[in-house]
């Protein structure tokens, strides 16, 4: 199935790296970025019109502030039967449909960056004209990239805040832990190795079907021990409340962007 990815930034590249298809065309305006994608992934990088002519599925993967102009450029080339899959944060399907001709089949998705290593989480939701077969097609295409979850579109702003931004939150925590290791007297390379291997191992444990984050934390917290002392320090600085406030703020920003 012929697929076009419009936008070769970080998320566009992540989708390109993970999609199990040999017939992918990329549209990317930056000459340097286009050359990088062409040489790195051995794909055709071309302009919008020829890419749209052959595409059965079109992934729109641009920043929200570029999407209106892009859709206006896309509109003359959209044809019946094409499936438009948006990975643009904070952009409702209704906004996309309104800028395209006819009754376009639009599926909104929110992938996160681990799709590039086949370990992503992708939430999808269909627009007014998308049918079950369209969602099945997207689910099948994205399955090699990680876990695909269908949600109501009203939940996608919260999904954007939680799993879309989630890798950045975990990365920030890893950075802080590495710095903490240095503060505690470890060489930075050793601190990095310890933190990153611990993160990878913990991620595997939390990925198990019966995983329980609270139970895992409790298992590490021996009575009167070092870890429970550290947890008390984190809780005294309102770690949970800060995380909750951050996610809600990100959700509200996603809603605001969609207006």
Buried (B, 14 or more C-beta within 10 A) or exposed (E): EBBBBBBBBEBBBBBBBBBEEEEBBBBBEEEEBBEBBBEEBEBBBBEBEBBBEEBBBBBBBBEEEBBEEBBEBBEEBBEEEBBBBBBBBBBBBEBBBEBBEEEBBBBBBBBBBBBBEEBBBBBBBBBEBBEEEBBEBBBEBBBBBBBBBBBEBEBBBBBBBBBBBBBEBEEEBBEEBBEEBBEEEBEEEEBBBBBEEEBEEBEEEEEEEEEEEEEBEEEEBEEEEEEBEEBEEEEEEEEEEEEEEBBEEBBEBBBEBBE
